[in-house]
Structure formats: C-alpha cells, structure tokens
Amino acid sequence: MTAYELLLIGGGAGVGKTTVGWEISAVLQGRGTAHCLIEGDYMDQIHPAPHDDPHRAAITERNTAAVWSNYAALGQRRLIYTNTVSILEEPMICRAMGGDEIRSTCVLLTAEEATVRERLARREIGSQLNPHIERSLRAARALDEKAPAGTVRIPTDGLSVQDIAVRVIKAAAW
C-alpha cells in the first residue's frame, strides 16, 4: 500500500489552479475523503526574495516540509498541491513529504489564450495586467514542453469549476 498520495496541479496563471484545488477539497470533504491542500504560491513568499532559483526552491521545500509534517502528524495521507510549476517540482515536493512510498499524479490545467486574457482581466485591476498575461502565456508554453511523461492535461475552457474538479479527481483515482 502506498503511504502517501500527491496530486500536483500546475498551469499558467488564469487556468484555475487555485479555484480547482479548493473545489477538489470541497468535493472530497463531501465524500468524507481525508486530504489536505497546500497553495504552493505561499510557500516562497518572502521579501527580500532569494535572488537565485536554488534558494527560492530551498525555502519552498523547507516550508512545504514543515506544513506537510503537521498534516502527516494528524494522519493525513493525501496532499493536493497547487502551483504554476508544481508538475516540474514533483521530486522536490516528494522529498518534502518524506520521499518514500508516494504515488504522484501530475495534472496540467490548460486554457486558450482568449480564456486566459479574459480571466486575468477580471482579477488583475492594476498596472500589471499585460505583463501578467504575457508571463502566463510563456509559462503555459514552457509547462507544455517540459511536462513529465504521464502528466494529465485538462483543458479548462468552457467547463465549470465543478466539472474540472471531477476530472482532476478521476485522473488522481481518488
């Protein structure tokens, strides 16, 4: 039996990672399925930020390990982890979880450019809308190219959050 199960949800900004993560949590709660959720964007929010990626990844790993250890101490076996690049950070997140006997599922949420632009325009009201859109589109292309083998791609265009969550849960076999 697998000791732990990890669901990594990645994708560019505006594809619905955080919203879908919360909806998956709600569905699992309704089913009585034990789990926990970490929004990975909060694991490296520090100022001044480390200037090179190894240090930023190190603080992410340390913070994730600390939070996970608290969840695991309460008997949790399933972790939902959302972050733009989470599917590329599977080894690091597994290390943070203890590294042994972890069954991982990588899900890449996708959306067409028009959908991303429309979603981000609803939430970004400051001066950084256009740069945010461009970063999101670049990230989506890079994630598509670098996604590990076995990554499940789920388009979010025209689907309800509930429908996307059900598809992700099915992909994870939860």
N, C-alpha and C positions, 0 to 999 in steps of 0.2 A: 504494500500500500504506500502511495506517495505521502510523504509527511506534510508537504505544503503544496498549494496551488497558487499560481501567479497569473494574473490577467493584466497584460500590458496594453494600454490603449494609447496609440500615438496618432499624429497627423498635424498638419499645419493649422495655424490659427483660423478659427471660423468653421471648422468641420464639426464641432460639437463634442469634443473630448470630455470636458468637464461636465456638461449637461448630461451627456450619455452616462458618464460614470455615476452621477447622482441618481439617474433613473434606474440603472442596473442595481444600485444599492436598494432603491425603493422596491423593485420587483423581488429581489432576494429576501428583503425583510418580509414582504407579503407572503413569501413561500416558507418562511421560517428557516432560511438558509444562512448559517453563520458566515460572516465575512467582515472585512474592514476595507476602507478606502483611503488612499493617500493621493492627494493632488500634488504631483511632483513639482509643479511650479513653485511651491512654497518651500521646498527643501533646500533651495540655494539663494534665498532672498537675503542678501547681506550687503551692507554698504560700509566702507568701500568694498566692492566685489573683488575677489581674486582676479588678477588680470590674465591668467593663462588657464586654459581648459583643465589641465590636471588638478589644479587646486579647486576649481569650481566643482569638478566631478568628485573630488575627495570630500568636500563639505556635503554634497548631495548624498553620497554613500553613508557618511557618518550620521547625518540627520535621519536618513531612511532607516538605518540600522537601529537607531535609538527608538524611533517611533514603532517600528516593527517589533522590537523586543518587548515593548509594553503590550502590544496587541497579542503577541505569541504567549506571553505570560498569562494572559486571560483565556488562553485556549484557542485562539484563532488559528485557522489553517489556510484560509483563503484571503488573498490580497488583490484588490483592484488598484492599479497604479496608473494614473493618467499623467501624461507629459508629452509635449511635442515629439521629442526624440526617444521616448521610452522604449520603443521597439529596437532601437540601436543600443540601448543600455541594459539589455537583459542580463549579461554576465555580472554587471555591477549591482543590479537590484537583487539578483540571486545571492551574491556574496553578502549583501546587506541583510538578507533573510537567513543567513547561516550556510548557504551554499550546497547543502546536501538534500537529496530527495525532493526536488522542486519540479513540479510539472508546470511548464510555462505555456501560455498561449499569447501570441503577438497578434494584435488587431490594428490595422492601419485604416483609420477613417479617412475618407476622401470626399471631395466636393468639387464641382466645376468652378471655374474662375468667377463666373457671374454670381454663383451662390455665395462664395467666399466674400466677394465685394459687398454684396447686399447684407450679409450677416455682420460683417465687421463695421459697416456703416451704421448699423443700428446700435452698436455698443461703443464705438470709438467716436467721441464727440470733440476731441481736442485736435491739435495740430498734427498729430502723428498718424492719421488715418492712412494716407497714401504710403508712407514708409512701412507701416504695419502690414498693409496688403501685399506690398512687394516682398517683404520678408516671408510672409506666409506662403506666397506662391513659390518662392525659391525653396523654402523648407519642404513643401509638398513634393516638388520635383526631386529633391535630394533623397527624401524618405522613400519615394517610389523606386528610385535607382538602388538604394542601399539596403532596402528591407531584407531581413534574413529570409532564407528559404523557409517555407511553411507559414509565412505571415498571411493572415486572412485579411483581404481588402474588402471594406464595406463602404460603398458609396452612400452618402447621406442626403443627396439632393432629392427633394420631394418626398422624403419619408418623415413620419412623425418621430419624435424622440423615443416614444414607446416602441415603435417598430424597430428602430435601430438597436435599442437596448436588448430586445428579444433576440435579434440576430447575433449580437455580440455574445450573449449568454449561451446561445446554441453553439457558437464557434468554440467557446470555452468548455462545452459539455458540462455546464453547471446546472 
